[in-house]
């Protein structure tokens, strides 16, 4: 069973309202965003890369490489955990070995996430809207230059 972050950001309602004002959720694909995830995948040698925007109930993928799904429930979202650390890249070296994620259906079933690294996407005022993230089906770490 997924573990939802115990302490979602105090400003979560403001953050979600701000995200919705951008009117980017459920928007059409855009080349610039697709280029970012393609570059992240290539630089990090990761089969999956996403721009994930976290709404109140879901994470929605503005751009994606290596993943068919366009969204997942927020309570399964690794990115939701990354929102709590907007000052750093949030990394899970091995999701199978991490009690927060070991039972997550995205770990135990497709896409079989083992490694996750997400850099927060911040807007003016420091509110985190989501992440640029890379995912692998093998446990690993990012090299300092990749992070």
C-alpha positions as CSV (number, residue, x, y, z in Angstrom):
1,X,0.0,0.0,0.0
2,X,1.4,3.5,-0.9
3,X,2.5,5.8,1.8
4,X,1.3,9.4,1.5
5,X,3.7,12.0,2.8
6,X,2.8,12.5,6.5
7,X,3.3,16.3,6.2
8,X,2.2,17.7,2.9
9,X,3.4,21.2,2.5
10,X,1.6,23.8,4.7
11,X,0.9,25.8,1.6
12,X,-0.5,22.9,-0.4
13,X,-3.9,24.6,-1.1
14,X,-2.1,27.7,-2.3
15,X,0.3,25.6,-4.4
16,X,-2.5,23.7,-6.1
17,X,-4.5,27.0,-6.8
18,X,-1.4,28.5,-8.2
19,X,-0.8,25.5,-10.5
20,X,-4.4,25.6,-11.7
21,X,-4.0,29.3,-12.6
22,X,-1.3,28.4,-15.0
23,X,-3.9,26.4,-17.0
24,X,-1.2,23.9,-18.0
25,X,-2.9,20.8,-16.6
26,X,-4.4,18.6,-19.4
27,X,-2.8,20.9,-22.0
28,X,-1.5,19.6,-25.3
29,X,2.1,18.4,-25.7
30,X,4.7,21.1,-26.4
31,X,8.0,20.6,-28.0
32,X,10.0,22.5,-25.4
33,X,8.8,20.2,-22.6
34,X,9.3,17.1,-24.7
35,X,12.9,18.3,-25.3
36,X,13.5,18.7,-21.5
37,X,12.5,15.1,-20.7
38,X,14.4,13.7,-23.7
39,X,17.5,15.5,-22.5
40,X,17.0,14.4,-18.9
41,X,16.6,10.8,-20.0
42,X,19.7,11.0,-22.2
43,X,21.9,12.8,-19.6
44,X,20.9,10.4,-16.8
45,X,20.8,7.2,-18.8
46,X,17.3,6.6,-17.5
47,X,14.6,4.8,-19.5
48,X,11.8,7.0,-18.1
49,X,11.8,10.8,-17.7
50,X,8.8,13.0,-16.8
51,X,7.7,16.5,-16.2
52,X,5.2,15.8,-13.4
53,X,2.8,18.4,-12.1
54,X,1.1,17.5,-8.8
55,X,-2.5,18.5,-8.5
56,X,-4.8,17.9,-5.4
57,X,-5.7,14.3,-6.4
58,X,-3.2,13.3,-9.1
59,X,0.1,13.8,-10.8
60,X,-0.2,14.7,-14.4
61,X,2.7,14.3,-16.9
62,X,3.1,17.4,-19.1
63,X,5.9,15.5,-21.0
64,X,7.1,11.9,-20.8
65,X,9.6,9.5,-22.3
66,X,9.4,5.8,-21.7
67,X,6.0,5.8,-20.0
68,X,2.5,5.4,-21.6
69,X,0.4,6.6,-18.6
70,X,-0.5,10.3,-18.7
71,X,-1.2,10.5,-15.0
72,X,-1.3,8.6,-11.7
73,X,-3.2,9.1,-8.4
74,X,-1.3,11.5,-6.1
75,X,-1.1,8.9,-3.3
76,X,1.1,6.8,-5.6
77,X,3.3,9.7,-6.7
78,X,7.0,9.7,-5.8
79,X,6.9,13.4,-7.0
80,X,4.5,14.2,-4.1
81,X,7.4,13.3,-1.7
82,X,9.8,15.5,-3.7
83,X,7.5,18.5,-3.1
84,X,8.4,18.4,0.5
85,X,12.1,19.0,-0.3
86,X,11.9,21.9,-2.9
87,X,15.6,22.8,-2.1
88,X,17.1,19.5,-3.3
89,X,16.9,16.7,-5.8
90,X,14.8,14.0,-4.1
91,X,16.4,10.6,-4.7
92,X,15.3,7.0,-4.0
93,X,18.2,4.7,-4.8
94,X,16.1,1.5,-4.5
95,X,12.3,1.7,-4.0
96,X,12.2,-2.0,-3.1
97,X,14.4,-1.3,-0.1
98,X,12.5,1.9,1.0
99,X,9.6,1.3,3.3
100,X,7.8,4.4,1.9
101,X,7.7,2.8,-1.5
102,X,8.2,-0.9,-1.3
103,X,4.5,-1.7,-1.6
104,X,3.6,1.0,-4.1
105,X,1.9,-0.6,-7.1
106,X,4.2,1.4,-9.4
107,X,7.1,-0.5,-7.7
108,X,5.5,-4.0,-7.4
109,X,3.9,-3.8,-10.9
110,X,4.4,-1.8,-14.2
111,X,6.5,0.3,-14.6
112,X,8.5,-1.5,-11.8
113,X,10.2,1.6,-10.5
114,X,13.4,0.9,-8.6
115,X,15.2,4.3,-8.9
116,X,13.7,7.8,-8.8
117,X,15.3,11.2,-8.8
118,X,13.1,14.3,-9.0
119,X,14.2,18.0,-9.2
120,X,11.5,20.4,-8.1
121,X,9.9,22.8,-10.5
122,X,9.5,26.0,-8.5
123,X,7.6,29.2,-9.4
124,X,7.9,32.7,-8.1
125,X,7.7,32.6,-4.3
126,X,9.3,29.2,-4.2
127,X,6.2,27.1,-4.5
128,X,6.9,23.7,-5.9
129,X,4.5,22.7,-8.8
130,X,6.0,19.4,-9.6
131,X,9.2,17.8,-10.8
132,X,11.5,17.0,-13.7
133,X,12.3,13.4,-12.8
134,X,14.1,10.4,-14.1
135,X,13.1,6.8,-13.3
136,X,14.9,3.5,-13.8
137,X,13.9,-0.2,-13.3
138,X,17.3,-0.9,-11.7
139,X,18.5,0.5,-8.4
140,X,21.2,3.1,-8.8
141,X,22.3,6.7,-8.0
142,X,22.9,9.8,-10.0
143,X,26.4,11.0,-10.6
144,X,27.0,14.4,-9.2
145,X,27.0,16.0,-12.6
146,X,23.7,14.4,-13.4
147,X,22.1,15.7,-10.3
